[in-house]
Amino acid sequence: MHAPSDDAGKRRERNLFLFLTVVLFPLLSIGIVAAYGFAVWIWQIFNGPPGS
């Protein structure tokens, strides 16, 4: 049958997958978009809006 450590490994792998897909990747994507928006905002403070 299965060894107890094999079941623990599968459980740990499933928990890691859920953490990555439910918590980490959404937070990273929000953070990246927010950082880009902040960088554009700062750039426009010093250089004005595009086309001016």
N, C-alpha and C positions, 0 to 999 in steps of 0.2 A: 504494500500500500504506500501511502505518502508518509514521508517523515514529518514530524512536527515542525522542524525548521523550514521545510518546504512550504507549509501552510502559512507560517509567519512571514516568510519572504513574499509570498503572493499577496498577503494582506498589506504588507508594507508597500509593495509595488502599486497596488490599487489605491492606497491612501496617497501616495506620492503623485500618481496620475491625477486623482481628483483635486489635490491641492494645486497642481500646476494649471489644470484647465479651468478650475472654478475661481481660484484666488490670484495666483501669480500672473498669469498671462493677461487677464483683464486689467489688473492694476498697472502692469507694465505698459499696456497699450494706452490707457488713460494718461499715465505719466509722460509718455513720449509725446502724445498729442498736446498735452498741457505745456510741456517744455518747448515744443516748437512754437506754439502760440505766444508764449512769453517771449521767446527770442525774436519773433516777428514784431511784437509790440515794442520791445526795447529798441530794435533796429529802426522802427518808424518814429520813435521819439527823437532819435538823433538825426535821422536822414529824411524825415517827412514821408508822407504817403506816396505810393507809386504814382507816377505821372504828373507830379507837381513840379 
